[in-house]
């Protein structure tokens, strides 16, 4: 499990998070992962590309898991 720090921000958009963590090579790839139903937020399928991800959320994409630091 990887931990991601928001670094003073209240949230990050889901597609930006996937790009910044290297799960997706680009924003377009991140959007496609979400549209294909391959991304879960707090164990629920995510469908919003710009979903606000906040401290405490857990994102899963295949074998990758990211926890947003509190």
Phi, psi and omega in degrees: 000133179261146177250138179239131179264131177285342175051059173087357178262152180286325183203171171224146178287144184305313182295326177292321179299315180298322178290312183295329181273355178085004177292323176244143180285334182210172177297323178296318177296319179298315179299320181292321176302318181292313181297328179282357178077024183267358185246133175240141175240120183052045176069009178247137177303135180260136178235350181265118181297325184255026179304136180281118179260127186239170179307134179096344180288152177235127183246135179234133174222106184058236180276352183270136177229133179236128174252132179274120184298142178277000000 
